[in-house]
Amino acid sequence: MYGALKSRVPVNLVALLKIRDPRSKDTVRRVAGVQLLTPVNSGCLSDLHGLVTVQIREDTEGFTIVDIGTILGLAHLMPEEDW
């Protein structure tokens, strides 16, 4: 699933947040606001530039909050219309 992405879901990073519980100063959560993307062509590499092409998912509104620990790595993604 998702070809070259090896079953990883591509996202666009919107924000990094550190949330502290006011009742307990020891409780801190580090989260990220991300916008879900969908790989085009099942995540196969493009013949044109050798990269995976992605697009914004139409079934999600705004962004999703995830724990920073679930982010597996960095990716540098650029919309195809900017080429």
Backbone hydrogen bonds, N-H to C=O, Kabsch-Sander energy under -0.5 kcal/mol:
donor,donor_aa,acceptor,acceptor_aa,energy
4,A,43,G,-1.8
5,L,2,Y,-2.7
6,K,3,G,-1.9
7,S,1,M,-1.6
8,R,5,L,-1.0
12,N,35,Q,-2.7
13,L,11,V,-0.6
14,V,33,G,-3.2
15,A,33,G,-1.7
17,L,31,V,-3.0
19,I,29,R,-3.5
20,R,18,K,-0.5
21,D,27,T,-2.3
24,S,21,D,-0.9
27,T,24,S,-1.5
28,V,26,D,-0.8
29,R,19,I,-3.1
31,V,17,L,-2.5
31,V,29,R,-0.6
32,A,66,V,-2.9
33,G,15,A,-3.0
34,V,32,A,-0.6
34,V,64,T,-3.1
35,Q,12,N,-2.5
36,L,34,V,-0.5
37,L,10,P,-2.4
38,T,55,Q,-3.3
40,V,53,T,-3.5
42,S,39,P,-0.5
43,G,40,V,-1.2
44,C,41,N,-1.8
46,S,51,L,-2.4
50,G,46,S,-1.8
53,T,44,C,-0.5
55,Q,38,T,-2.2
57,R,36,L,-1.7
60,T,57,R,-0.6
64,T,34,V,-3.5
66,V,32,A,-2.5
68,I,30,R,-2.0
70,T,67,D,-2.0
71,I,68,I,-1.7
72,L,70,T,-0.6
77,L,75,A,-0.8
82,D,79,P,-1.8
83,W,80,E,-1.7
